[in-house]
Amino acid sequence: MTATVPLLQVDQLDAWYDRSHIVQGLSFHVNAGEIVTLMGRNGAGKTTTLRTLMGLVARRSGTAVFDGQPFLDAPAHTRFHRGLAYVPEERRIVPGLSVRENLQLGILGKPGSHDLARIVDEIAETFPRLKERLDQEGTSLSGGEQQMLAIARAMVAKPRMILLDEPSEGIMPLLVQEMFALFARMKAQGTTLLLVEQNVELALRISDRAYIIDQGRIVHTGTAADLLADREIQERYCAV
């Protein structure tokens, strides 16, 4: 039986902000079609891990292979062209542009010719709230709707994997439930997700596996079902 080659393989990843050694020797993998969650308290190094993988942290060491190719020395735009997308916690919706125009930004710089209208229409079908608001200014949406717009904009380029940083932060509970149902649909459509999320229960309910990070190191890993049932581990490493 042939072993599955991970879509993302990270080995001994280290990252620094100035002199602060934030990420310390992280090794983990994500298989194609999985949702994998990085868990841990605030300041554990989860966001820094995503930023390092996307090329937004300058000082780092270790190795990372995405879709069969090493990429830690590639600039951020090259990683994007290879199929790696990033949705930061701050969303970065462009003021003065409509929802439709913000979505169109997701394809700019992608090689080849594209039918923007068709692509936007396809993405909007997955996001009913956005479909109703395509001509509304993006920054006038609610916080949860702006988060959906940021995720939809990342999906426009049809990435192999999306890195999602704290998607439920500051969003009303009803929209959080809707958003996690969306993640499950994205997985069913073939999108791979690496998720950083403080809502442990919701994240684990849609994930395949999870890694717990504490002080920059992975201290525990397991299936999402096992970690969901292990309240002691959650309270020890993930309680706010």
C-alpha angles and dihedrals in degrees: 000000000000116000117238114253109222119240087223124027119180122186129186094339115187126179135179138198103206103309096340112107099213105164114042121191100322117181121179142130140216122206122215111273095020132122108217122183128207107210135187144103124301110286094025093120102260098125091042088055092055093044091050092050089051094049097251097119113071103200114059144125137196130066135284129182122195121188090346097311130099108238113170091102093049121098119251095257091055091052088052091051089052090058106269116128131183131205109192123207092249091059096211098221108183112243117232094026125105123238088259092051092047089053091050090057088067091071099043112116093018109130119250135030119300137195095228096185093053093045093050091048091051093050092046090058088064092049109048092179091057093044088063092050106041093127095042119102108265097227091054091067122100118264092261093047090050089053090052089049091053090051092045090050089055090050094053091081090051096235123196090227136016123206107211120195117201096322094177096051111130095355127131114256095245092057091044090059090048091049095052090049085054091054090054089052091048089054091049088054091055103262116140117219132200104192134194108193139158094202092086099180097050092043094050092047091064099032131093097206140357140205122208115216123199123178091345097310134097106247101170140014135179147128115307090242093055093047092046089057094045104084092168093061091045093051093044098051109013108038111117 
